Amino acid sequence: MSIMKEFKEFAVKGNVVDMAVGIIIGVAFGKIVSSFVADVLMPPIGMLIGGVDFSNLVITLKAAEDGVEAVAIRYGVFIQAVFDFVIVAFAVFMAVKALNSLRKKEAETPAAPPAPSAQEQLLMEIRDLLKAKP
């Protein structure tokens, strides 16, 4: 089998397409959550702890000199990333939990009884004929 044919079979499989759609939606969802954290959640949290803006929290190791930027550890940006991660993880957890509950409900609904086999149908017809005789 040629490499191109193998690649085509791999790329066209449903799982690969589903994964690609999931990644694209995940990236878009990540942007929404990051904006929610940065623009909605963090300002009140910063205000509650004394007006601190997490992105400005730094430890300067070496001050800026003659056009050379300062060397600093920006731990505030790290704190912000941790908040983003926790919120994204919680949102994904809630989505998976909702999907699992839907699947569980589908599994709990009883399936329709299977149709009788040809042999059973024939026996039921014979039974009905015998009952109909006077």
Buried (B, 14 or more C-beta within 10 A) or exposed (E): EEEEEEEEEEEEEEEEEEEEEEEEEEEEBEEEBBEBBBEEBBEEEBEEEEEBEBBEBEEEEEEEEEEEEEEEEBEBBEBBEEBBEEBBEEBEEEEEEEEEEEEEEEEEEEEEEEEEEEEEEEEEEEEEEEEEEE
